[in-house]
Amino acid sequence: MMRFFLKVQAQRVIGLLPYSDAIYVWLQRRLTGSVAPRASDVMGKRAIVRDYIDMAARLAGKSVADLEPHLDIGSGWLLSLPLAFRQAGIKQQVATDIHAGAQLQDVAASAAIFDKVGLACLGQPKPGQDLTAWLSDLGIRYMAPAYAPFDLPPASFGLVSSTQVLMHPAPDVVQLIYAEAVRLLRPGGLFIATIKIYDSYCHADPSLTRFNFLRFSHATWERWFQNRFTPYNRMRPSDHRSLIEALPFEILHWEVQGGGPAELAELARITPHAEFASYPPEELAATGLKVVLRRR
Ligand SMILES: C[S@@+](CC[C@H](N)C(=O)[O-])C[C@H]1O[C@@H](n2cnc3c(N)ncnc32)[C@H](O)[C@@H]1O
């Protein structure tokens, strides 16, 4: 618990400093090495893209070409998902993030890992080429920092994706992102999202359960734990479902992960705050959500 608290407080302090993004990336690079691409993570992203493309074909009869252009919301520092989509044959993409964290050497290292295993060749930047120019050669426009609603024309995308992002923004921003997908997709276009909805601080502090963040009231969470780099909205599956059902989407796939006996036993180790009393235990003990939506 102490480790978690100290980590969050350090993130909160860094978030208040000038040039906080640059300082955070520098610290991650120096202290944790988490900016450097690891083959296992990159390969994991490749499997995710394969899953998205398979689901688009199976659930909606879409070919890869039907998914163009593709908008990725929250592409991260390594742009692994846009690179994997490119390798899978998607030639026009927009990659966005609220943090402008992507750097040429990291994205090139990520591409090199893809090229070791993939059939299509992403290649490397030409001498002297900057990130924007190289990505443009790959058909990827990188927009960061960029916030929904985006400066992009309506009904212009075949696929909008957001992978491990929607657990971070405040619920009103999540609502805005769903609404933005509606605005930007062509009729029949797809929105695909995967969302981890457990407390990821358990990875840094093994004394925590995956549901630790449910112990706190909204006021306490905002006051002591929210920070610029890893905010968590703690939304449960039904919160996402309510937002989605209010929009012109057809739900093609709705998959709630977790919520079974093992997770319920883990949930029983904590006392969720009374503000979560209206949720059934299976909702509180859910660990992930995967949704495929079709724009009506
Ligand atoms: C866990 S990373 C996932 C990165 C990438 N999608 C992947 O799977 O490799 C979460 C990313 O979401 C971004 N993010 C958080 N809130 C966002 C928002 N409101 N809009 C867009 N991106 C956001 C963060 O900056 C971060 O890069």
Ligand as a Chemical Component Dictionary entry (heavy atoms), coordinates in Angstrom:
data_LIG
# 
_chem_comp.id                   LIG 
_chem_comp.type                 NON-POLYMER 
_chem_comp.pdbx_formal_charge   0 
_chem_comp.three_letter_code    LIG 
# 
loop_
_chem_comp_atom.comp_id 
_chem_comp_atom.atom_id 
_chem_comp_atom.alt_atom_id 
_chem_comp_atom.type_symbol 
_chem_comp_atom.charge 
_chem_comp_atom.model_Cartn_x 
_chem_comp_atom.model_Cartn_y 
_chem_comp_atom.model_Cartn_z 
_chem_comp_atom.pdbx_ordinal 
LIG C1  C1  C 0  -2.103 2.377  -21.575 1  
LIG S1  S1  S 1  -1.707 3.509  -22.833 2  
LIG C2  C2  C 0  -2.237 2.639  -24.265 3  
LIG C3  C3  C 0  -1.505 3.052  -25.503 4  
LIG C4  C4  C 0  -1.898 2.292  -26.780 5  
LIG N1  N1  N 0  -3.294 2.416  -27.078 6  
LIG C5  C5  C 0  -1.505 0.852  -26.697 7  
LIG O1  O1  O 0  -2.361 0.008  -26.434 8  
LIG O2  O2  O -1 -0.308 0.576  -26.877 9  
LIG C6  C6  C 0  -2.977 4.707  -22.613 10 
LIG C7  C7  C 0  -2.824 5.927  -23.507 11 
LIG O3  O3  O 0  -4.056 6.652  -23.476 12 
LIG C8  C8  C 0  -3.740 8.018  -23.553 13 
LIG N2  N2  N 0  -4.924 8.777  -23.100 14 
LIG C9  C9  C 0  -5.365 8.945  -21.852 15 
LIG N3  N3  N 0  -6.477 9.708  -21.865 16 
LIG C10 C10 C 0  -6.742 10.000 -23.142 17 
LIG C11 C11 C 0  -7.753 10.753 -23.809 18 
LIG N4  N4  N 0  -8.703 11.386 -23.129 19 
LIG N5  N5  N 0  -7.708 10.844 -25.150 20 
LIG C12 C12 C 0  -6.725 10.238 -25.840 21 
LIG N6  N6  N 0  -5.732 9.511  -25.277 22 
LIG C13 C13 C 0  -5.748 9.411  -23.941 23 
LIG C14 C14 C 0  -2.524 8.146  -22.667 24 
LIG O4  O4  O 0  -1.820 9.335  -22.913 25 
LIG C15 C15 C 0  -1.754 6.896  -23.055 26 
LIG O5  O5  O 0  -0.873 7.142  -24.117 27 
# 
loop_
_chem_comp_bond.comp_id 
_chem_comp_bond.atom_id_1 
_chem_comp_bond.atom_id_2 
_chem_comp_bond.value_order 
_chem_comp_bond.pdbx_ordinal 
LIG C1  S1  SING 1  
LIG S1  C2  SING 2  
LIG S1  C6  SING 3  
LIG C2  C3  SING 4  
LIG C3  C4  SING 5  
LIG C4  N1  SING 6  
LIG C4  C5  SING 7  
LIG C5  O1  DOUB 8  
LIG C5  O2  SING 9  
LIG C6  C7  SING 10 
LIG C7  O3  SING 11 
LIG C7  C15 SING 12 
LIG O3  C8  SING 13 
LIG C8  N2  SING 14 
LIG C8  C14 SING 15 
LIG N2  C9  SING 16 
LIG N2  C13 SING 17 
LIG C9  N3  DOUB 18 
LIG N3  C10 SING 19 
LIG C10 C11 SING 20 
LIG C10 C13 DOUB 21 
LIG C11 N4  SING 22 
LIG C11 N5  DOUB 23 
LIG N5  C12 SING 24 
LIG C12 N6  DOUB 25 
LIG N6  C13 SING 26 
LIG C14 O4  SING 27 
LIG C14 C15 SING 28 
LIG C15 O5  SING 29 
# 
